[in-house]
Amino acid sequence: MSISFFAYTEESKPIERKELTEAMAKSGWEIAYLSDWSGLTPAEGNRLQDGDILIGWQQDSDLTAKIKAILDSGDEDALEPLGESEVLGVCSVGISDPHEDRDDFIPTDVSKDIVEQLRQAKLCYELVTSAGRSDFSVEFQGAVWQVIGDVTDGLLEDPQLGEYY
């Protein structure tokens, strides 16, 4: 079972990767962007895109040089053990119009302020970790979720807890 966290924003364009990278660095994280796990294909473009795979590790990790070398080599098999050893976090991001095909996404049991923020939202980021995730991946996913919320001045939703922040 996967875990999803959502961030809703009034911004009409996805966050720039450079802005997200800088904000994650302020939180102590290094981050890399992939469009495809196979061959560790780097994501292209200046902005975060629907389907991007995010990889993160702590800035003070002794393995930073090794991680960057593996990413450059495209050897996904060499990267997997680092995720299993709680050194590397992985999550994917979905980006969509929150109103498209979802008339029921605005709950009725929340404050008027939250309802208004959801109505005004132009983008929804869904950060997802897979069923086989590590605790470190969940930590990384949460850090990305919070940073996107901060940078975009967005509304955060934790559907597991049924809470908005």
Buried (B, 14 or more C-beta within 10 A) or exposed (E): EEBBBBBBBEEEEBBBBEBBBEBBEEBEBBBBBBBEBEEBEEBEEEBBBEEBBBBBBBEEBEBBEBBEEBBEEEEBEBBBEBBEEEBBBBBBBBBEEBBEEEEEBBEEEBEEEBEEBBEEBEBBBBBBBEEEBBEBBBBBBBBBBBBBBBBBEBBBBBEEEEEBE
